[in-house]
């Protein structure tokens, strides 16, 4: 469970950084001009977080469930993405308050 929580923090940080910061603004605009769907994906922390969670799950292979392993990894990635969504929302809220 500790690994899943840590991976959710990493997922939230990566998805927030790519989708919300000026550092990746050019990449987001370039992706949007190339493919609308890709641009939308790179502008949504929740959407992008799923792909990050799936990639991290493939690399670190944490398992929350004990059953059929492909389903276990899929469900674990969804849990990581779900936890990261709350963390990303909190980051957005904090950054919005900091701008005031």
C-alpha positions in Angstrom: 0.0 0.0 0.0 2.9 2.3 0.7 4.1 2.0 -2.8 0.7 2.8 -4.2 0.5 6.0 -2.1 4.0 7.0 -3.2 3.2 6.3 -6.8 0.0 8.4 -6.5 2.1 11.3 -5.3 4.5 11.0 -8.2 1.5 10.7 -10.6 -0.1 13.8 -9.2 3.2 15.8 -9.4 4.0 14.7 -13.0 0.4 15.2 -14.3 0.2 18.6 -12.6 3.6 19.7 -13.9 2.9 18.6 -17.5 -0.7 19.9 -17.7 -0.6 23.1 -15.6 2.8 24.7 -15.7 4.3 27.1 -18.2 7.3 24.8 -18.5 5.3 22.5 -20.7 3.0 25.1 -22.3 4.8 24.8 -25.7 4.5 21.0 -25.6 0.8 21.2 -24.9 0.2 23.7 -27.7 2.3 21.6 -30.1 0.3 18.5 -29.2 -3.0 20.3 -29.7 -1.9 21.5 -33.1 -0.9 18.0 -34.1 -3.9 16.2 -32.7 -6.8 17.7 -30.9 -7.3 14.6 -28.7 -3.6 14.6 -27.7 -3.8 18.3 -26.8 -6.9 17.7 -24.7 -5.1 14.8 -22.9 -2.1 17.0 -22.1 -4.3 19.8 -20.8 -6.3 17.6 -18.3 -4.5 16.5 -15.1 -7.1 13.8 -14.4 -6.8 12.4 -18.0 -3.0 12.6 -18.1 -2.8 11.1 -14.6 -4.3 7.9 -15.8 -1.6 7.4 -18.4 1.1 8.3 -15.9 -0.4 5.8 -13.4 -0.5 3.0 -16.0 3.1 3.7 -17.0 4.3 3.7 -13.3 2.3 0.5 -12.6 4.0 -1.2 -15.6 7.4 -0.2 -14.3 7.0 -0.8 -10.5 4.3 -3.5 -10.7 2.5 -2.8 -7.4 -0.5 -5.1 -6.7 -3.4 -4.2 -4.4 -5.4 -7.2 -5.3 -4.7 -11.0 -5.4 -6.4 -12.5 -8.4 -5.7 -12.5 -12.1 -2.6 -10.4 -12.5 -3.6 -8.3 -15.6 -6.7 -7.2 -13.9 -4.8 -6.6 -10.6 -2.4 -4.2 -12.4 -5.2 -2.5 -14.2 -7.2 -1.9 -11.0 -4.1 -0.8 -9.1 -3.4 1.8 -11.8 -6.9 3.1 -11.5 -6.6 3.4 -7.7 -3.3 5.3 -8.2 -4.9 7.6 -10.7 -7.9 8.2 -8.5 -5.7 9.1 -5.5 -3.6 11.3 -7.7 -6.7 13.1 -9.0 -7.4 14.4 -5.4 -3.8 15.4 -5.0 -3.8 17.2 -8.3 -7.0 19.0 -7.3 -5.4 20.1 -4.1 -2.3 21.3 -5.9 -4.5 23.4 -8.3 -6.4 24.8 -5.3 -3.1 25.7 -3.5 -1.7 27.3 -6.7 -4.8 29.3 -7.3 -4.7 30.6 -3.7 -1.1 31.5 -4.1 -1.8 33.7 -7.1 -4.1 35.9 -5.1 
